Amino acid sequence: MRIIDLLKPQSIDLDARVTDKAGAIDHLVDLMEKGGHLRDKEGYKQGVLDREKEGSTGIGEGIAIPHSKTAAVREPGLASMIVRDGVDYESLDDEPASLFFMIAAPAGGADVHLAVLSRLSRMLMDDDFRDALLKADSPEAYLQVIDKAEQVQIAEEEAEATAEKEAAEKEAAEKAAEEAAAKAAAPEEKPYVIGVTACPTGIAHTYMAAEALEKKGGELGIDIKIETNGSSGVKNQLTPADIERARGVIVACDKNVPVDRFTGKPVVFVKVAAGIKEPERLIREVLDGKAPVFHGSSTGTQAAAETAADEAEAKESIGRQIYKHLMNGVSHMLPFVIGGGILIALAFLFDMGNAGTAKFGSGTPLAAFLKNVGSLSFSMMMPILAGYIAVSIADRPALMPGIVGGFLATTGGSGFFGALFAGFLAGCLMKVLKKAFAGLPQALEGTKPVLLYPVCGLVLIGVLMTYVINPPTTVFNQWLAATLGSMTTSSKVVLGLLLGGMMSIDFGGPINKAAYVFGTASLMDASGNAVSSGIMASVMAGGMVPPIALSLSMLLFKGKYTPQERHSTITNFIMGLSFITEGAIPFAASDPLHVIPPCAIGAATAGALSMLFGCALPAPHGGIFVFGVVTNWPMYLVSLLLGSLVAAVLLGIFRAKRPQE
């Protein structure tokens, strides 16, 4: 089977128009369906999304290989697209992805296609091959590039297979003199490094990590052998002679593989992504004697991987670690906040007849239903935030103490800041408990996750939150609320200016996230009740400005944008009105110096005006669709329009003319 047997012309798009990761996946799934490979489109898409939760399939170098092995696939297949301007796919190197191959693998049946897919993964590591794909001007030319490169790859594979067969025959013939043959086979000058790669699905990352390590080993002038533990089974298996001869071992795996065979050897344990991204560092760690000697583990790679993760985390800056854990909590929290907040906003919208009364928001059956459900979802904000911060630090055993700590923060009056403390405390406590119970007999190993971790974690987080965290944090919350409540108009305007501008500095990066998290936190008082917030209104206004401003600028200054860029005018209007700031990312990425400052100035203007006019918002998202529940919404709309117009004019002034052909 060849790659061109799996990839059909109708499943190729050489000029895809997507603006974010979700859009890229949706478009690729549509292309896959056009090829007739799927029996359940939604089921396959969910499989792809589940795989992305385990780690981004954006492998770097502008490449992304989303994939899923599921019963929703009728027959193995590929879909491919090129996004000329690139799209943020949360890739390993944080660079935009432009070349996409989506893989569909059936859950059962023959795995002959897996050899083809592993071949494609290796081919994509070649710079010349990628360049040739990007230059193809038709699906047919695209397939010709793939076919030509695959013929070369097959020839190399056949040569390798022949060499392996001859080596096996020679080994069998010399079995009587195995010890002498092993000595003769081992080169005296070149160091020898071995490794194992494996990812949860075993389709793409497994082989790309192996290819990256082998390629870098060749560049460094060493002998290297990498065993791949993929869906099609173990390939290039390491022999006892290989292990004996090797100077050290690299285990780049996201799932358990047999590692006790490496007992007594220096071993580096990392995630499979590190094998793709940092092959030279891993090889040099072995060659320089910095890899620790592995003493065996009855729990396979999981315990070793946890140790390796601790060591890797220790090398990160404190700020980077805190940001990483915080964002894990925020990403899991936002669906509860957004869903609940918008339902609460709708409750008020559908109950305008009771505005100004004590029943406002629950005066009708529909409004009461929406408010009850929305409030329930909103009340989960703090526990989920704390729980998943804890999970990021110490994995699943920390989830329960983190969630309980978040509830204690809500009921104890320490609110959002208390939940932050609870998440980090629960994660650190669980790490301490893991080390404390590490010396227990093997017979008690099964009691840790079901008894020791939950009970001890619950008692400790309860004591700390009740007697250490809640009292001072509650006082701080009361002071903060009083300070914000007593701010003068000018102070509020400055705050709105700052928050609005932050929303348009990095379009979803740390600065944007900090402003948005601050805004969502202001939607809940210290008692856990939902409230309308002027801070949230400024944040949303600032986030809506960039896409709207770009659309206005494209209408007012057509010569400053290419025809291709102007195709996104309506799309950016819709995204901006919906509070989806990411519509501005392609423009900011291609021309940051002339796009980001105007957008930030316009967003800051909108945020400041929103505060000046006393606007407040009870929902954390929704854009124009929740304007009906914004306090003083006419002036909020004026704030948004003025901020967008300021940014649009500045864009027209700053940007140079573009070719119109």
N, C-alpha and C positions, 0 to 999 in steps of 0.2 A: 504494500500500500504506500502511496506517495502523498505528499502534502497537497498536491493539486487535486487528488481524489477527494479530499476533505473540504477544500476551499473552492466555492463556486463563484463565478463572476457576479451573480446577483447578491452575494454576501460581502461584496467589497464596495467601500465608499472612499474615494481618494480625495474628497474635499468635504469632510464632515463638518457640520456646524453645531458644536456643543459648547456650553459655557461652564459646566461643572462636572464633577465626578458622577453624580446621579444621572445627568443627561447623557454622559458617555456610555454608561451601562445600559440605559434604556435604548439608545440608538443601536448599540451592538447586539442587544437581544432581538431587536426588530430585524437586523440584518441576518441573524442566525435563523430566525423564523422563515425569512424569505428563501433560505437555502433548503428548507424542508427537513431540518434536523430535529425539530422539537415536536413532542406530542402534548406538552403542557407548558406554554410560554411563561405563565406566572410562576409555576413551580420551579422552572429552570432559573428564572430571574431571582427568586428567593434563595436558591442554592448559591448563586453568584454573590448575592449580598451577604449571606452567612459566611462565605469564604473570606470576604473583605473584612468582616469583623475580627477574624483571626490575624489579620495583618494585610496591609495594602499589597496588591499584586502589581503596583507600579514599581518596577525593579530598578529604575534609574536609567540614565542615558537616553531619556525621552521615550522609553518603552514601557508598555503596560500589557500584562497578559492575564486578564480576568478569566476565571474558569470555574467549572463545577462538574462534578461527577454525580449524576442523579438519575432516578428512574423517569424524570420528566423528559429525558433525551431519547429520541427515537433511534438515532444512529449517530456515530461520532462525526463531528463536524467542526469547521472553523468559520469565523467571521472576522473581517479586518477592516480597519478604517485609518485614515490619516487626518489629523486635526492640524492644519497648517500653522495656526497661531499658538498651538499648544493649549493644554488645559490642566488645571491643578488637580492631580490625581493622588495627592498625599504620597508621592513616590519616595523611595528610600533616600534619594539624594536631594529631596525637596525641590526638584526642578519640574517644570511642566512636562507632561507626556504628550507626544504627537503621533507615535506609531503604536497602534493597538492590534492585538490578535486575541480574540475571544475563543475559548476552547469549550466544546460541549462533549462530555464523555458519558456514555450510558452506564448505569449502575451495575448491570450484569452483562454476561456474554463475553465474547473473546476480547482480549486486550491488545490485539495486534496494532490498533491505532496508537497506543501509548508510545511505541517505539518511534512512530512518525512524529508525535508531538515533542518527544524529548529531542529529536533531531532538529526540529524547528527552534526549540529553546537554545540549542547550541549555536545554530546559524545566526541567531539574532545578536549574539555577542560579537559578531564581526562588523567592524565599522563600515567596510566597503559594501557589504550586503545591505545594511540599513540605508546607506546613502543611495544605492541603486533603487531600493523600494520607494524612497521619497521622490525620486526623479521620474518614476513611471507615470505616463500620461493617460493610461487606460487600464481597466481591469485585466485585459488580455496581456498587456505589457507587464503588469504587476505579477501575473502568474508565470510569465516567461522568466522573470528575474528569479522567482522562487524555484522554478524547475531547474534552471541552470545551476544555481547554488546547491540545490539538493543533490544533483548528480555528482558534484564534487564531493559532497559530504558522504554520499553512499559509497563512493569509491574509497574514501578514507576509512569508512567503517568496515568495508570488506577487507581492506588491507590489514586493519587491526584484528579482525576476526581470524584471518589467515595466520597472522603472527601469533595470536593467542592459541590457535589450534596446534601450530607447530611447537609452541612452547610446552603445551600440555603433553603432546606426544613425547617430547624430549624428556619431560619430567617423569613420565611413566617408564620410559626406557632406562632412566638412570635412578629408578627408585631405590635400587640396592645401595647406591652411593649418594643418598639424599643429602647427607651432611656435607660431603665434599662439593656437591653440585650447588648447594646454597651458598657456600663460600665463594665459589667461582662466579656465581651470578651476581653477587653483591659488588658493585663498583667501589673501589677503594678511595676514589677522589671525590665523587659527587655525594653530597648528603641525600638522604632518602626520607621523605615525609609522606605519611599516609593520612587519609581522612574518610569521613562518612558524611553524606548529606541526605536530609530527609525533611519534607514538609508535610503538613496534614493530608493534603490530597495527593501528593506525589506525582504531579503532572508537570509543572513548570519550574518552580523554584528549586526543586531537588536537582535538576539537571543543569540549571543556570549557575547554581553555586559550584557544582562540580567543574563546569567549564571554566568559570572564573578562576578557581584555584589552580586547575591544571594549566591554564594559559599563563597565569602569573608565575607558577613554578617553572615553566619553560623559560620565561623572561629572566628569572633569577638564576638560571643555570643549574637547577637541582632536579633530581628524579622525584616524581610525585605520582601517587596512585590514589584515586578517590572512588570509594564504593558508594553507589547510589541506591538508596532504599526507597524506590518509587512504587506507584500503584501496580506496575507490571512485575514487581518482585525486585530482588536484590541483584544488581548488575555490578560487574567488575569487583566481585567479592574479594575481600582481603583474606589472605591465607595466613596460617601460623608463621610461615617463613617471612611474609611481608611484615607482620607485626614485630617479629624478632629483629629484623634488619632495620626497621624504621627508627629514626632519631626521635620522633614524636608523632602525635596524632591530633588532627583537627576534627572535632565532632560538631558540625554545623547542622543542627537538627531542631525541629519544632515538634517532634514526637519521639516517643521512646524507641530506641534501637539497642541491640545488645552491646554493652560496653564493658562488661566484666572481663572480656577477652583482652582489654587494654590495661589490666591491673599491672602496676609496676612501671608503666610507660608514662612519660610526660604527655599530658592531654590538655587541650584547650577546648572548653565547652562554650559554644555560642549559639545564637539563633541562626537559622538558615539565611536570613537577610544579611547577616554580617559576612557570610561566605561570598555573597554576591558583591557587597559594597566594599569590604575591606580585606580582600584576599592577601595582599602583601603584608599587612599588619599581622595577620594570623600566622602566616608562614614564618615571618621573622621572629615572632614570639616563640615558636618552636626551635628555630635555628639558633637563637640567642640564649637558649637555656632558661627562658623565663616562664615556660609552661610548668605548672605544678605536677608532681608525680601523682597519678591516680591510684588510689588504694582500694578501689572496688566499691560497689554500692548495691545493696540488695534490692533497691527500688529502681534500678536502671537509670536512665538519663534524667528522670524527673528531679531527683534530689541534686544531681550534678548540675542540672540546668538552673535550679534555684540558686545554688551556690554561685554559679557563673553570673547569673543576673545580679546578685548582690554585689559581686566584684565590679561588674560593668557600671552599676549604678553609682558605686563609690567613686568612680573616675569622673562622673558628671559633676558639673557645678551644682551647688545647693539650689541656686535660682532655677536652673534647668529642671532639676528633680521636682521642685515644688510646682513649677508650671505644668510639667507632664502629668503629675498626679491630679492637680486641680482640674485640668482640661478633661481628664477621664471622668471626673465627677460631674463637671458641667455638661458634657455631651450626653450623659445618661439622664441628667436632671431636666434638660431643656424640653423634651417632649411632654413631660408632666406640667411644666410651667406654661408652655405655649398652649397646649390643649386646654388645660384648666383655665388659664387666663382669658382665652378667647371665648370659651363657654360662659364665663362670668360676664364678659363684655356683652355677649349676645343676650344674656338674661336682662341686663339693663336696657339694651336696645329694644327688646320686645316688651318692655314694661314701662315705656315712656309715659303712659297714662297715670302712673303712680309716682312720677318724678317729684321729688321734694317731700315725700312722705316716708314714714318708717318702713312701709312695705316695699319701697322701691327696690326692684331686683327680684322680688319673689311674690309680687302681687297677683300674678296669674299662674295657672298650673304650668304652662310652658316655661315661664320665667323661673318659677320655683325649681322645676326639674333641671333646667340648665345650670342654675346657680348651685344646686346641691351637688350635681355631678362635677361641675367645674371646681367647686371648693374642695371636694374630696381629692381630685387630681392635684390641685394646687397645694394641698396640705402635705403631699408626698415630696414636695420640693426639697426640704431640708434632709429628711432621711435618705433619699436617693443620692443626693449630693455627697453626704458623708459616707454612705455605704460604698460608693464606687471610687471615691478617693482612697478609702481603705483597701479596696480590691486592687487598685493600681499599685499600692505599696506592698501588700503581703498576700495577694491572690485570694481565692475564694473563701478560705477560712475567716478572713477579716470582714466579709460582707455583713454578717449578722451583727457583730458588735458595732460596726459603722452605722448601720441603719438604726439600731436602738439608740446609739449616741446622738444621731440626728433628731430622733423623736424627743429625747431628753432635752436637747437644745431648744426645740420648739415649745415644749410644755414648760420648760424652766425659764423662759424669757430671754435666753441668750441669742435666739434667732439665727440669722445667716452666719454671723461670725462664730457663734458657738458650734454650728454645724461644721464649719471649716475645721475648727479645733478637733471636733469629734472624729472627723474622717482621718485626719493625720494621726491623732492619738490611737485610734483603733488599729490602723495599719502598723504603727510602730509597736504597739502592744503585742500584736499577733506575731511580729518578727521575733520579739523577745521570748514569747511563749514557745515558738518553734525551736529556738535554740535551747531553751530551758528543758524541753521534753525530748531533745535529740538523743539523750543518753538512755532513754527507757529501753527495756528489753524488747526484742522483736515481737514477742507474744502480745505486747500491749500496743503495737503499732496501729491496730484497727480502732482503738479507743480514742485516738487523738482527734480525728475530725468529727466524731459523733458525741464525744463526752468532754474531753479535756479542753479543747479549744473553745467550744461554745460556752461552757459553764464558767471557766476562768476568764475568758474574754468579756463575758456579760457582767460578771461581778466587778472586774477592774474598770471597765468603761463606765459602769453605773456609779461607782464611787468617785471617779475622777470628774465626771460631768456634774454630778450633784453637789459635790463639796469643793471642787477646785475650779472648774471652768465656768459654770453657770453664774455664781455670785458676782465676780468682777466683770464678766462679759455683759451681764444684764445691766449693771451700772453704766458701762460704756455705751450700750445701746440707748439707754435713756438719755445720756448726755448728748449722743450723736443726734437723736431725734429732736431734742430741745435746741441744739445748735442749728440744725437744718430749718426747724420751725421759726427760729428767731433771725434767720438770715435776712438782710436787707435786700431790696430789689436789685441793687447793683451787684451784690455778692452772688445772688442767684443767676444773674445774667452771665457773670464770669464762669460760674459752674457749668451753665448750659453751653457756653462757648467752648469750654474745654472738652466736655463730653461729646458734643457734636463733632468737633474736629477729630477726636480720637477714633470715632467710628469710620473715618475716611482716610486714615493714615496707611493702614496695611491691609484693609479689605478682608477681614477674617483672621488676621494674625493676632499675636499676643496683645497689642494695643487695643485693637477692635474688641477682642474678647474681654479685656479688662473693663472697658466701658460698658459693654452689654451685660456682663455679670453684675456690675454695680447697679445698673438699671433694673434688672430683674429682682435683685435683692431688695430694692426699695419698694417693690410691690407688696411686701408682706411686713406687717408691724411685728413688734417683739412678741406679741401673743399668738402669732401665726395666722392672723386674719388678713385677707386680701384688701388692699387699699389702692386708690388712684395715686399716681406718682408724677410729679413734674419732672423728676429726673428721667423716668422712663420715656416721657414724652419727648424730651430733648434728645435722648439716645436714638429713638426711632426716627425722629426728623432728620438727624444727622446721617443715619444709615440709608434713608430714602433718597437723599440728594444726589449722590454720584451718578447712578444710572439715568435719573431724570435729567440731570444737567447735561450729560453727554448727548442724550436724545435732542434736547433743546439746541445744544451747540451744533449738532449735525444738521438741524433744520435752518439755523441762522447763519452758519458759516460752512456751507457745503464744500467749498474749496479746501478746507482744512482737513477733510476726511476723504479717504478713497471710496470709490463706489462700493467695494466689498464691505468696508466698515459701515457705510450708511445703510446697508441691508439690515442692520441690527437696531435701527431707530425705534421701530414699534416694540420690538422685544425688550429693549432697555426701558422704555416707558412703562411697560407692564411690570417688569421686574422691580423698577423703582417704586411704583405705586403699591406693590405688594411687599415692600420692605425686604427686598432681596438685593443686597449691596453687591453681590458677586458679579452682577452684570457688567460692572466697570473693570473687572480684573483683566480681560484681554487688552484693553486700552492702556491700563496702568502698567502691565507687563511689557508692552511694546514701546511705550514712551513715558516712563515714570516721571522724569523731570518736568514734563509739560502737562501731565494729567493729575498727579497726586496733589501738588500744592493748590491748584484751583479748586479741586473737589474738596480738599480739607477746609479751605477758606469758606466755600459756600456752605458746607455742612456745619461748620462752627457758627456761621451767621444764622442758619435755621435753628440750631440748638439754643443760641442766645435769645433770639426773638421769641421762641416758644416759652422760655422762662419769663421773659419780659411781659408777655401777655397773660401769664398765669395759667397756661395750659397744663392739663394733667391727664394721665392715661391709666386705665385699670388693666390693660392687656399688654403682654410682653411681645406681641407680634400682630400681624394682620394688615399693617399699612392702611391704605385708604378704606379698607373694608371695616375698620373699627373706628373710623372718624366720628360716627354717630354717638359714641360714648365718651369722646374726648371733651373734657371741660374747656369751654370757649373754643369749640372746633372751627368756627369761621376764621379766627385769628391764627389758629394752628395751621390751617390751609394757607393763609397768607404767609406765615413763617416759612413753610415748605417751598412755596412758589418763589419768594424773594431769595431764599438761600440757593435754590436751583438756578435762578436767573443770574445771580452773582457768579456762580461757578461756571455757567455756560458762557458768559461774556469773557471771563478770564481764560477759559479754554480757547476761545476764538482768538484772543490776543496772543497767548503764549505759543500755540501750536503753529508750526510752519505749514505752508501749502503742500498738498499731497498730489501726486500724479492722478489724473482723472481718466486714464485709458482703461 
